[in-house]
Amino acid sequence: MAKTGKLELTWVGKEQRQRLEPRLLLEDPAKSYGDPTSPNMLIRGDNLLALKALEQDFTGRIQCIYLDPPFNTQQAFEYYDDGVEHSLWLSMMRDRLEHHHKLLHKTGTLFVHIDDNELAYLMVVLDEIFGRQNRVSVCTFKQSSASGPKAVNPGIVTTSNFIVIYAKDKTCWKSFKTFVGTERDDRYSKFIANFEEPYSSWRLVGVRQALAAKLGIEAKELKKKLGDDFDRSIEEFVLENAPRVVRTARVAPKDVNELAREALDKSSKHHGVVFRSEREGKESYYFLNSEQLLFYSTKAKFIDGKYVTGEALTTIWDDLLSNNLHKEGGVHFPNGKKPEALLKRVMDLSTQVGDWVLDSFGGSGTTAATAHKMRRNWLTIEMGEHAYTHCQPRLVRVVQGTDDSGITEAANWKGGGGFKFYELAETLLLSDETLDHYLLNPKYDAGMLIRAICKIENFRYRPRGRWHGYSSETHFIHVVTQMLNQPYLDMLCADLDEQDALLIYCTKRDAGLKLPSNVRIKRIPKDLLARCEFRADLK
């Protein structure tokens, strides 16, 4: 039990926290592609440091985050090692989830893809960070069938993993009703032959009879004439005529309002006559011979560019098998690639065109490719070499419009847009263990040094006049890359108003400088060390 009185998961090393250095993101124009004004970002580097680097510009802006982290199955795969000590995995996830929480918009949604190895522990960590009250769902994703070598192993065959869904804040959470295709409901077997006439005189015939009449075939010959196309033809006909395809259903008077009960009663007394009861803001009731008419138009849903029989999405996702994905995106990524259709569903649930989508475990680039085709803005982070070998080439093909796999047809994607490729900068300060102090990284030129210090001090790097950046309309920063003396200081202070504040960073300064009360001076590297930890890399 924690001191706060709340239940808490504890593990070795939980209290250890890193004061992360907000690194620079350096564009590699040779790997960027397409529209140079595109905001989309493919970042290569440690995802924890990259998330920290994004905070200044993206805190509270991301609408959808999808994470497919290592499942910690204690296996080694071709492209990554999926086995670390349990407490290290928990710390790794906790640290990253805290940064994702900061980046997520108040109406946004987090999706974490996981299997049962760490599911229970992950959910407790998420409850601590996001709040248990903001847990939305735990969806079961069927990733394979009960076949192949694993089917002969003893015990239960594992065919699924899970997608844990959290809102940033359920009280203002934004999500969208999503439907999935299903088989035709053959209970809807009646067709309103004279739909254009007043509803009271509607006449019902069988769907088969109506299709036969349309095709000029006798109803009893319909199945024989259509052969193998019979079921498909029936379904197409039903969907094309959904507003006039119906079924009848018994309804209890207690289940409808008073006006509808009157119409229902009249229908029982006037055989063959349809009665209607209107409802404000909803579809009207129709009754015939003491039964309600239900219309197939409530079943027909526009999914992936066409009308199909659909039903509301549930927590069982068994229609998006992730097998046979070896050609999707044109990249080889066994044991890790997720189907674009899965990511499309995630984005259908949580985003609209133009929203920001983030994936910090980029893998083969599926999230970014799907977001691009769906005309969302995206950020993706990948540490490994396949940022070069998988993600970047795949996204080039998406921009070119030459990738015809995945959701390309469903999204009606023809190509366009672009992205910028970024490398995570090295640390600004290097530790010199022999002299027991820190030195400026020689790979940083003056421009990079200024940008880095602005970022570390949380000033926006926007050179304007004498100032290198600002944190408010009256709070400025200037970085001196040479000696700070009194004439230089006087020049900087000449345009300062009384309400302004100026922070100056320098490597050296003259003794006895006369400072105005609204000016502070900090030293490089001494005062930077108080802001964050400088490490060559993260372990």
Secondary structure by P-SEA (a helix, b strand, c coil): ccccccbbbbcccccccccccbbbbbbccccccccccccbbbbbccaaaaaaaacccccccccbbbbbcccccccccccccccccaaaaaaaaaaaaaaaaaaccccbbbbbbbccccaaaaaaaaaaacccccccbbbbbbcccccccccccccccccbbbbbbbbccccbbbbbbbbbbbccccccccccccccccccbbbbbcaaaaaaaaacccccccccccccaaaaaaaaaaaaaccccbbbbbbbcccccaaaaaaaaaaaacccbbbbbbbccbbbbbbcccbbbbbccccccccccccccccccccccccccccccccccccccccccccaaaaaaaaaacccccbbbbbcccccaaaaaaaaaacccbbbbbccccccccaaaaaaaaaacccccccccccccccccbbbbbcccccccccccccccccccccccaaaaaaaaaaaaccccccccccccccccccbbbbbcccccaaaaaaaaccccccbbbbbbbccccccccccccbbbbcaaaaaaacbbbbcccc
